[in-house]
Amino acid sequence: MKFNTYYLFAFLCVTFSCNESVDQEERQIVKTKIIDLTHTFSEETVYWVTAKEFKLDVVAKGDTDKGFFYAANNFETAEHGGTHIDAPIHFSKGKQSVEEIPLEKLIGQAIKVDVTANTNNNPDYLVSVKDFTNWEKINGQIPEGVIVLLDTGHSKHYPDKLKYLGTDQRGPEAIKLLHFPGLSPEAATWLVENRSISAIGIDTPSIDYGQSEYFKSHVILLSENIPAFENITNLDQLPLKDFEVIALPMKIKDGSGAPLRIIAKVKESL
């Protein structure tokens, strides 16, 4: 009887000890931090130099004669400006418009490719195939179906148009003055041919760099129904991998783009 009691006691000790260990591991990650990757829309919002800028008209704001407060506004804006999405149809005939993009492409696991060290003295930097292969040397192969975010560090200039766009002029003549980093066509092709990603985002006004004339990276990606998120921010607050992105655009029928609210969910150890 003493023999059985001893082993029962030992079994219970080991069992509860293991359960306690598991509980401790589970308690190590119990908090999810939400990071807003979206610039606020206002009269300061940065738009393409030929696009209609954001305008807010106040309809009502104040106390009513019935005793309650009431506020309402009208707003108008171009599809492509501020933090927004480029739907595939934006550069590829017959591809998905905003409301046709599957939600599975807009919500999911994400990675960050940090190229800030290469852009400090080069506003025309092109994210290269090497930037992706260097990321993979440290973090493993880019997972299938992932959302890729490109951190160029350029969002620190927002909303200063001269620093962010390269010019504070507007109109067709200002296009040749644009300077900001983007994704090289070679890297866009590499992603399409060698990896299977759901979407891509960048903290600049365009997935193509400022001096682009033919927007080849747009054409390459969007032709494969890979939407692009532009003018995102706060990428410096994200890890290189193991986080989730939720990117929900205004659901515009036949839209080539739309304002976007994009957030990241990052697990934190306590």
BALOBA-1460 file (C-alpha; in Angstrom, 3 decimals):
// residues 270
<rec num="1" residu="m" x="0.000" y="0.000" z="0.000"/>
<rec num="2" residu="k" x="2.850" y="2.363" z="0.824"/>
<rec num="3" residu="f" x="4.472" y="1.482" z="-2.548"/>
<rec num="4" residu="n" x="1.303" y="2.357" z="-4.511"/>
<rec num="5" residu="t" x="0.698" y="5.529" z="-2.536"/>
<rec num="6" residu="y" x="4.259" y="6.698" z="-3.186"/>
<rec num="7" residu="y" x="3.985" y="6.247" z="-6.949"/>
<rec num="8" residu="l" x="0.527" y="7.828" z="-7.034"/>
<rec num="9" residu="f" x="1.952" y="10.834" z="-5.219"/>
<rec num="10" residu="a" x="4.896" y="10.986" z="-7.650"/>
<rec num="11" residu="f" x="2.562" y="10.709" z="-10.643"/>
<rec num="12" residu="l" x="0.391" y="13.561" z="-9.397"/>
<rec num="13" residu="c" x="3.431" y="15.750" z="-8.730"/>
<rec num="14" residu="v" x="4.810" y="15.185" z="-12.232"/>
<rec num="15" residu="t" x="1.383" y="15.737" z="-13.828"/>
<rec num="16" residu="f" x="0.668" y="18.992" z="-12.046"/>
<rec num="17" residu="s" x="4.256" y="20.151" z="-12.568"/>
<rec num="18" residu="c" x="3.941" y="19.576" z="-16.324"/>
<rec num="19" residu="n" x="0.566" y="21.325" z="-16.441"/>
<rec num="20" residu="e" x="2.021" y="24.252" z="-14.542"/>
<rec num="21" residu="s" x="4.915" y="24.393" z="-17.022"/>
<rec num="22" residu="v" x="2.474" y="24.442" z="-19.941"/>
<rec num="23" residu="d" x="0.415" y="27.139" z="-18.244"/>
<rec num="24" residu="q" x="3.547" y="29.226" z="-17.758"/>
<rec num="25" residu="e" x="4.433" y="28.886" z="-21.452"/>
<rec num="26" residu="e" x="0.912" y="29.886" z="-22.459"/>
<rec num="27" residu="r" x="1.085" y="32.909" z="-20.165"/>
<rec num="28" residu="q" x="4.266" y="34.095" z="-21.868"/>
<rec num="29" residu="i" x="2.258" y="35.316" z="-24.877"/>
<rec num="30" residu="v" x="-1.150" y="36.543" z="-23.819"/>
<rec num="31" residu="k" x="-1.314" y="40.046" z="-25.250"/>
<rec num="32" residu="t" x="-1.788" y="41.212" z="-28.822"/>
<rec num="33" residu="k" x="-0.681" y="44.717" z="-29.687"/>
<rec num="34" residu="i" x="-2.589" y="46.476" z="-32.470"/>
<rec num="35" residu="i" x="-0.532" y="48.863" z="-34.601"/>
<rec num="36" residu="d" x="-2.262" y="51.304" z="-36.923"/>
<rec num="37" residu="l" x="-0.507" y="51.410" z="-40.302"/>
<rec num="38" residu="t" x="-2.831" y="54.110" z="-41.654"/>
<rec num="39" residu="h" x="-2.272" y="57.818" z="-42.169"/>
<rec num="40" residu="t" x="-5.187" y="60.025" z="-41.080"/>
<rec num="41" residu="f" x="-7.266" y="61.560" z="-43.883"/>
<rec num="42" residu="s" x="-7.397" y="65.356" z="-43.746"/>
<rec num="43" residu="e" x="-6.468" y="68.429" z="-45.741"/>
<rec num="44" residu="e" x="-2.833" y="67.361" z="-45.188"/>
<rec num="45" residu="t" x="-3.276" y="63.975" z="-46.875"/>
<rec num="46" residu="v" x="-0.754" y="63.364" z="-49.651"/>
<rec num="47" residu="y" x="-2.213" y="62.565" z="-53.086"/>
<rec num="48" residu="w" x="-0.725" y="61.869" z="-56.470"/>
<rec num="49" residu="v" x="0.153" y="65.170" z="-58.085"/>
<rec num="50" residu="t" x="-2.658" y="64.858" z="-60.658"/>
<rec num="51" residu="a" x="-5.344" y="63.463" z="-58.311"/>
<rec num="52" residu="k" x="-8.177" y="65.245" z="-56.536"/>
<rec num="53" residu="e" x="-7.216" y="65.980" z="-52.935"/>
<rec num="54" residu="f" x="-9.250" y="65.288" z="-49.814"/>
<rec num="55" residu="k" x="-11.990" y="67.787" z="-48.980"/>
<rec num="56" residu="l" x="-14.234" y="67.741" z="-45.917"/>
<rec num="57" residu="d" x="-17.368" y="69.889" z="-45.821"/>
<rec num="58" residu="v" x="-19.025" y="70.365" z="-42.437"/>
<rec num="59" residu="v" x="-22.776" y="69.875" z="-42.726"/>
<rec num="60" residu="a" x="-23.572" y="70.276" z="-39.054"/>
<rec num="61" residu="k" x="-21.694" y="70.475" z="-35.778"/>
<rec num="62" residu="g" x="-23.352" y="71.724" z="-32.635"/>
<rec num="63" residu="d" x="-26.292" y="71.565" z="-30.284"/>
<rec num="64" residu="t" x="-29.729" y="71.276" z="-31.870"/>
<rec num="65" residu="d" x="-32.916" y="73.030" z="-30.808"/>
<rec num="66" residu="k" x="-34.114" y="69.649" z="-29.495"/>
<rec num="67" residu="g" x="-31.328" y="69.489" z="-26.947"/>
<rec num="68" residu="f" x="-28.905" y="66.950" z="-28.430"/>
<rec num="69" residu="f" x="-25.543" y="67.417" z="-30.137"/>
<rec num="70" residu="y" x="-25.333" y="66.540" z="-33.843"/>
<rec num="71" residu="a" x="-22.352" y="66.361" z="-36.241"/>
<rec num="72" residu="a" x="-22.241" y="65.325" z="-39.917"/>
<rec num="73" residu="n" x="-19.870" y="65.927" z="-42.820"/>
<rec num="74" residu="n" x="-19.570" y="65.378" z="-46.532"/>
<rec num="75" residu="f" x="-16.223" y="64.386" z="-48.000"/>
<rec num="76" residu="e" x="-14.825" y="63.907" z="-51.473"/>
<rec num="77" residu="t" x="-11.553" y="62.402" z="-52.567"/>
<rec num="78" residu="a" x="-9.741" y="60.487" z="-55.282"/>
<rec num="79" residu="e" x="-9.459" y="56.705" z="-54.955"/>
<rec num="80" residu="h" x="-5.663" y="56.870" z="-54.929"/>
<rec num="81" residu="g" x="-4.325" y="59.022" z="-52.137"/>
<rec num="82" residu="g" x="-3.387" y="58.788" z="-48.498"/>
<rec num="83" residu="t" x="-3.272" y="55.211" z="-47.244"/>
<rec num="84" residu="h" x="-5.077" y="53.315" z="-49.971"/>
<rec num="85" residu="i" x="-5.295" y="50.124" z="-51.989"/>
<rec num="86" residu="d" x="-4.514" y="49.623" z="-55.658"/>
<rec num="87" residu="a" x="-6.943" y="47.037" z="-56.993"/>
<rec num="88" residu="p" x="-5.617" y="44.800" z="-59.780"/>
<rec num="89" residu="i" x="-7.832" y="46.512" z="-62.361"/>
<rec num="90" residu="h" x="-5.897" y="49.736" z="-61.717"/>
<rec num="91" residu="f" x="-3.172" y="48.525" z="-64.114"/>
<rec num="92" residu="s" x="-4.564" y="45.311" z="-65.599"/>
<rec num="93" residu="k" x="-7.636" y="45.094" z="-67.810"/>
<rec num="94" residu="g" x="-10.208" y="42.555" z="-66.688"/>
<rec num="95" residu="k" x="-8.634" y="41.899" z="-63.299"/>
<rec num="96" residu="q" x="-10.289" y="42.359" z="-59.905"/>
<rec num="97" residu="s" x="-11.832" y="45.665" z="-58.870"/>
<rec num="98" residu="v" x="-11.908" y="46.675" z="-55.204"/>
<rec num="99" residu="e" x="-15.089" y="44.853" z="-54.243"/>
<rec num="100" residu="e" x="-13.939" y="41.685" z="-56.024"/>
<rec num="101" residu="i" x="-10.702" y="41.223" z="-54.069"/>
<rec num="102" residu="p" x="-11.123" y="38.164" z="-51.810"/>
<rec num="103" residu="l" x="-10.881" y="39.020" z="-48.122"/>
<rec num="104" residu="e" x="-8.389" y="36.173" z="-47.777"/>
<rec num="105" residu="k" x="-5.903" y="38.338" z="-49.706"/>
<rec num="106" residu="l" x="-6.407" y="41.256" z="-47.325"/>
<rec num="107" residu="i" x="-6.252" y="39.445" z="-43.993"/>
<rec num="108" residu="g" x="-3.477" y="37.104" z="-42.956"/>
<rec num="109" residu="q" x="0.082" y="36.478" z="-41.849"/>
<rec num="110" residu="a" x="2.618" y="39.075" z="-42.932"/>
<rec num="111" residu="i" x="6.325" y="39.776" z="-43.136"/>
<rec num="112" residu="k" x="8.362" y="42.983" z="-43.232"/>
<rec num="113" residu="v" x="11.357" y="43.530" z="-45.489"/>
<rec num="114" residu="d" x="13.426" y="46.355" z="-44.005"/>
<rec num="115" residu="v" x="15.490" y="48.307" z="-46.567"/>
<rec num="116" residu="t" x="15.848" y="51.512" z="-44.546"/>
<rec num="117" residu="a" x="19.636" y="51.236" z="-44.502"/>
<rec num="118" residu="n" x="19.643" y="51.464" z="-48.312"/>
<rec num="119" residu="t" x="17.303" y="54.435" z="-48.650"/>
<rec num="120" residu="n" x="18.877" y="56.949" z="-46.254"/>
<rec num="121" residu="n" x="20.865" y="58.698" z="-48.970"/>
<rec num="122" residu="n" x="18.961" y="57.413" z="-51.979"/>
<rec num="123" residu="p" x="15.346" y="58.580" z="-52.411"/>
<rec num="124" residu="d" x="15.210" y="56.669" z="-55.726"/>
<rec num="125" residu="y" x="16.140" y="53.326" z="-54.186"/>
<rec num="126" residu="l" x="14.645" y="50.221" z="-55.814"/>
<rec num="127" residu="v" x="13.913" y="47.243" z="-53.573"/>
<rec num="128" residu="s" x="15.803" y="44.379" z="-55.208"/>
<rec num="129" residu="v" x="15.699" y="40.598" z="-55.446"/>
<rec num="130" residu="k" x="18.734" y="40.602" z="-53.141"/>
<rec num="131" residu="d" x="16.703" y="42.372" z="-50.446"/>
<rec num="132" residu="f" x="14.273" y="39.441" z="-50.474"/>
<rec num="133" residu="t" x="16.930" y="36.733" z="-50.592"/>
<rec num="134" residu="n" x="18.814" y="38.437" z="-47.749"/>
<rec num="135" residu="w" x="15.585" y="38.405" z="-45.718"/>
<rec num="136" residu="e" x="15.209" y="34.693" z="-46.422"/>
<rec num="137" residu="k" x="18.765" y="33.913" z="-45.314"/>
<rec num="138" residu="i" x="17.810" y="35.098" z="-41.831"/>
<rec num="139" residu="n" x="14.121" y="34.243" z="-41.622"/>
<rec num="140" residu="g" x="13.577" y="31.302" z="-43.965"/>
<rec num="141" residu="q" x="11.657" y="31.218" z="-47.230"/>
<rec num="142" residu="i" x="8.838" y="33.726" z="-47.658"/>
<rec num="143" residu="p" x="5.704" y="31.760" z="-46.647"/>
<rec num="144" residu="e" x="3.006" y="30.977" z="-49.181"/>
<rec num="145" residu="g" x="0.007" y="33.330" z="-49.109"/>
<rec num="146" residu="v" x="1.754" y="35.929" z="-46.966"/>
<rec num="147" residu="i" x="1.308" y="39.710" z="-47.128"/>
<rec num="148" residu="v" x="4.628" y="41.454" z="-47.800"/>
<rec num="149" residu="l" x="5.292" y="44.926" z="-46.363"/>
<rec num="150" residu="l" x="8.253" y="46.982" z="-47.583"/>
<rec num="151" residu="d" x="9.772" y="49.277" z="-44.963"/>
<rec num="152" residu="t" x="11.795" y="51.996" z="-46.705"/>
<rec num="153" residu="g" x="11.601" y="54.437" z="-43.790"/>
<rec num="154" residu="h" x="10.087" y="56.991" z="-46.154"/>
<rec num="155" residu="s" x="6.920" y="57.501" z="-44.106"/>
<rec num="156" residu="k" x="8.914" y="59.659" z="-41.672"/>
<rec num="157" residu="h" x="8.581" y="62.477" z="-44.233"/>
<rec num="158" residu="y" x="4.764" y="62.336" z="-44.365"/>
<rec num="159" residu="p" x="2.901" y="64.709" z="-44.862"/>
<rec num="160" residu="d" x="5.693" y="67.056" z="-46.030"/>
<rec num="161" residu="k" x="5.044" y="66.891" z="-49.781"/>
<rec num="162" residu="l" x="8.445" y="68.250" z="-50.781"/>
<rec num="163" residu="k" x="10.267" y="65.537" z="-48.821"/>
<rec num="164" residu="y" x="7.717" y="62.763" z="-49.319"/>
<rec num="165" residu="l" x="6.955" y="63.229" z="-53.012"/>
<rec num="166" residu="g" x="10.086" y="65.077" z="-54.023"/>
<rec num="167" residu="t" x="8.013" y="68.099" z="-55.024"/>
<rec num="168" residu="d" x="5.247" y="70.296" z="-53.660"/>
<rec num="169" residu="q" x="4.093" y="71.214" z="-57.162"/>
<rec num="170" residu="r" x="0.920" y="69.774" z="-58.669"/>
<rec num="171" residu="g" x="-0.273" y="68.882" z="-62.142"/>
<rec num="172" residu="p" x="1.146" y="66.800" z="-65.026"/>
<rec num="173" residu="e" x="4.409" y="68.742" z="-65.068"/>
<rec num="174" residu="a" x="5.121" y="67.714" z="-61.478"/>
<rec num="175" residu="i" x="5.297" y="64.004" z="-62.368"/>
<rec num="176" residu="k" x="8.883" y="64.296" z="-63.612"/>
<rec num="177" residu="l" x="9.883" y="65.810" z="-60.250"/>
<rec num="178" residu="l" x="8.768" y="62.825" z="-58.157"/>
<rec num="179" residu="h" x="11.430" y="61.087" z="-56.071"/>
<rec num="180" residu="f" x="10.750" y="58.258" z="-53.603"/>
<rec num="181" residu="p" x="11.724" y="54.569" z="-53.243"/>
<rec num="182" residu="g" x="9.843" y="51.706" z="-54.853"/>
<rec num="183" residu="l" x="9.967" y="48.050" z="-55.864"/>
<rec num="184" residu="s" x="12.120" y="47.121" z="-58.855"/>
<rec num="185" residu="p" x="10.376" y="45.336" z="-61.747"/>
<rec num="186" residu="e" x="12.958" y="42.568" z="-61.431"/>
<rec num="187" residu="a" x="11.975" y="41.992" z="-57.804"/>
<rec num="188" residu="a" x="8.269" y="42.115" z="-58.679"/>
<rec num="189" residu="t" x="8.867" y="39.473" z="-61.348"/>
<rec num="190" residu="w" x="10.864" y="37.343" z="-58.890"/>
<rec num="191" residu="l" x="8.000" y="37.423" z="-56.388"/>
<rec num="192" residu="v" x="5.446" y="36.442" z="-59.014"/>
<rec num="193" residu="e" x="7.541" y="33.638" z="-60.499"/>
<rec num="194" residu="n" x="9.153" y="32.223" z="-57.351"/>
<rec num="195" residu="r" x="6.884" y="33.010" z="-54.406"/>
<rec num="196" residu="s" x="3.116" y="33.031" z="-53.874"/>
<rec num="197" residu="i" x="2.084" y="36.173" z="-51.986"/>
<rec num="198" residu="s" x="-1.400" y="37.513" z="-51.307"/>
<rec num="199" residu="a" x="-0.663" y="41.255" z="-51.324"/>
<rec num="200" residu="i" x="2.142" y="43.769" z="-50.997"/>
<rec num="201" residu="g" x="2.433" y="47.131" z="-49.253"/>
<rec num="202" residu="i" x="4.903" y="50.009" z="-49.098"/>
<rec num="203" residu="d" x="5.388" y="53.202" z="-47.063"/>
<rec num="204" residu="t" x="5.731" y="55.434" z="-50.154"/>
<rec num="205" residu="p" x="3.208" y="56.962" z="-52.587"/>
<rec num="206" residu="s" x="3.576" y="54.105" z="-55.101"/>
<rec num="207" residu="i" x="4.830" y="50.546" z="-55.436"/>
<rec num="208" residu="d" x="6.851" y="51.893" z="-58.384"/>
<rec num="209" residu="y" x="9.538" y="54.426" z="-57.542"/>
<rec num="210" residu="g" x="9.024" y="58.141" z="-58.189"/>
<rec num="211" residu="q" x="10.911" y="58.319" z="-61.486"/>
<rec num="212" residu="s" x="9.041" y="55.387" z="-63.034"/>
<rec num="213" residu="e" x="7.507" y="56.105" z="-66.457"/>
<rec num="214" residu="y" x="5.918" y="52.749" z="-67.286"/>
<rec num="215" residu="f" x="4.874" y="51.529" z="-63.813"/>
<rec num="216" residu="k" x="6.195" y="48.056" z="-64.574"/>
<rec num="217" residu="s" x="6.004" y="46.783" z="-60.981"/>
<rec num="218" residu="h" x="2.323" y="47.744" z="-60.868"/>
<rec num="219" residu="v" x="1.654" y="45.910" z="-64.128"/>
<rec num="220" residu="i" x="3.588" y="42.785" z="-63.089"/>
<rec num="221" residu="l" x="1.901" y="42.425" z="-59.697"/>
<rec num="222" residu="l" x="-1.603" y="43.599" z="-60.488"/>
<rec num="223" residu="s" x="-1.754" y="41.394" z="-63.596"/>
<rec num="224" residu="e" x="-1.504" y="38.467" z="-61.174"/>
<rec num="225" residu="n" x="-4.354" y="39.835" z="-59.012"/>
<rec num="226" residu="i" x="-1.903" y="40.874" z="-56.285"/>
<rec num="227" residu="p" x="-3.250" y="44.123" z="-54.752"/>
<rec num="228" residu="a" x="-0.905" y="46.820" z="-53.464"/>
<rec num="229" residu="f" x="-1.180" y="48.981" z="-50.341"/>
<rec num="230" residu="e" x="0.444" y="52.414" z="-50.630"/>
<rec num="231" residu="n" x="1.243" y="55.241" z="-48.211"/>
<rec num="232" residu="i" x="1.275" y="52.959" z="-45.179"/>
<rec num="233" residu="t" x="3.069" y="53.971" z="-41.980"/>
<rec num="234" residu="n" x="4.490" y="52.805" z="-38.630"/>
<rec num="235" residu="l" x="6.349" y="49.886" z="-40.186"/>
<rec num="236" residu="d" x="9.242" y="50.558" z="-37.822"/>
<rec num="237" residu="q" x="7.031" y="49.198" z="-35.029"/>
<rec num="238" residu="l" x="6.704" y="45.773" z="-36.659"/>
<rec num="239" residu="p" x="8.925" y="42.697" z="-36.363"/>
<rec num="240" residu="l" x="10.297" y="41.049" z="-39.505"/>
<rec num="241" residu="k" x="7.784" y="38.188" z="-39.336"/>
<rec num="242" residu="d" x="5.126" y="36.422" z="-37.260"/>
<rec num="243" residu="f" x="2.477" y="39.115" z="-37.257"/>
<rec num="244" residu="e" x="-0.940" y="39.502" z="-38.856"/>
<rec num="245" residu="v" x="-2.261" y="42.237" z="-41.136"/>
<rec num="246" residu="i" x="-5.869" y="43.295" z="-41.646"/>
<rec num="247" residu="a" x="-6.320" y="45.638" z="-44.624"/>
<rec num="248" residu="l" x="-9.922" y="46.646" z="-45.333"/>
<rec num="249" residu="p" x="-10.662" y="49.162" z="-48.114"/>
<rec num="250" residu="m" x="-13.858" y="51.051" z="-48.732"/>
<rec num="251" residu="k" x="-15.943" y="48.610" z="-50.794"/>
<rec num="252" residu="i" x="-16.358" y="50.629" z="-53.997"/>
<rec num="253" residu="k" x="-18.103" y="48.857" z="-56.876"/>
<rec num="254" residu="d" x="-15.822" y="48.815" z="-59.937"/>
<rec num="255" residu="g" x="-13.236" y="50.738" z="-57.917"/>
<rec num="256" residu="s" x="-9.662" y="50.831" z="-59.163"/>
<rec num="257" residu="g" x="-8.616" y="51.772" z="-55.637"/>
<rec num="258" residu="a" x="-10.016" y="52.984" z="-52.342"/>
<rec num="259" residu="p" x="-9.102" y="54.527" z="-49.001"/>
<rec num="260" residu="l" x="-7.718" y="51.806" z="-46.756"/>
<rec num="261" residu="r" x="-7.705" y="51.152" z="-43.023"/>
<rec num="262" residu="i" x="-4.840" y="48.789" z="-42.388"/>
<rec num="263" residu="i" x="-3.640" y="47.474" z="-39.036"/>
<rec num="264" residu="a" x="-1.139" y="44.915" z="-37.778"/>
<rec num="265" residu="k" x="-1.602" y="42.516" z="-34.859"/>
<rec num="266" residu="v" x="1.644" y="41.703" z="-33.079"/>
<rec num="267" residu="k" x="1.952" y="39.224" z="-30.214"/>
<rec num="268" residu="e" x="3.835" y="40.497" z="-27.173"/>
<rec num="269" residu="s" x="5.490" y="38.459" z="-24.469"/>
<rec num="270" residu="l" x="4.605" y="39.462" z="-20.920"/>
